């Protein structure tokens, strides 16, 4: 079992090895996430509309 002081020193040593992204990289990847989320939402909205319309036609024929 490591004592708390050694643990904190080890955590600091590991955190210093981390390569942090630049501001530009963060903004770029955040923008990409928003664009892809919007495209995915649009895609599934169109699929939903198609299924809903198809069901309305099928149910209209038999209703």
N, C-alpha and C positions, 0 to 999 in steps of 0.2 A: 504494500500500500504506500503510495507517495504522499508526502506531507503537502499541505496546501501551498506552501511557498514554492516547492519544486513544480507542482502542477501549474501554477501561474507562470512560472518561468518557461515551462515547456509549451504552454499555450502561446505565449508571446513569441517564442522561437518559431513555432509553426505558422502563426499569423504573418510573421515577417517574410515567410517564403511565398505567400500568396501573391499572385500577379493580378492586381486590381485593374478593371477595365477603365479606359479613359472616358471622359465626359461624352466625347463624340460617339464612342462605341455604345455607351448606354443609351443615348438618344436614338441612334440608328436602330438598335435592336428593339427598343421600345416602340418606335414607329412601325417597324416590321410586324411586331406582334399585333398592333392595332389594325393594320391593313389586312393581315391574314385573318384576324377575328371577324372583321367586317365582311371579307369575302366568304368566309365559312357561314356566317349568318345569312348572307344573301343566297348562297347555294342551298342551304337547308330550307329557307323560305320558299324558294322556287320549287324544290322537291315537294314540300308540304302543299303548296298551291296546286301542283300537278296531281298529287294523290287525291286531294279534296275535290278537284274538278272531275277526276275520273270516277270517284265514288258517287258524286252527284249524278253523273250521266248514267252509271250502272243502276243506281237506286231509282232514278227517274224512269228508266225503262221498265222496271219491275214494280213500281209503286203506283 
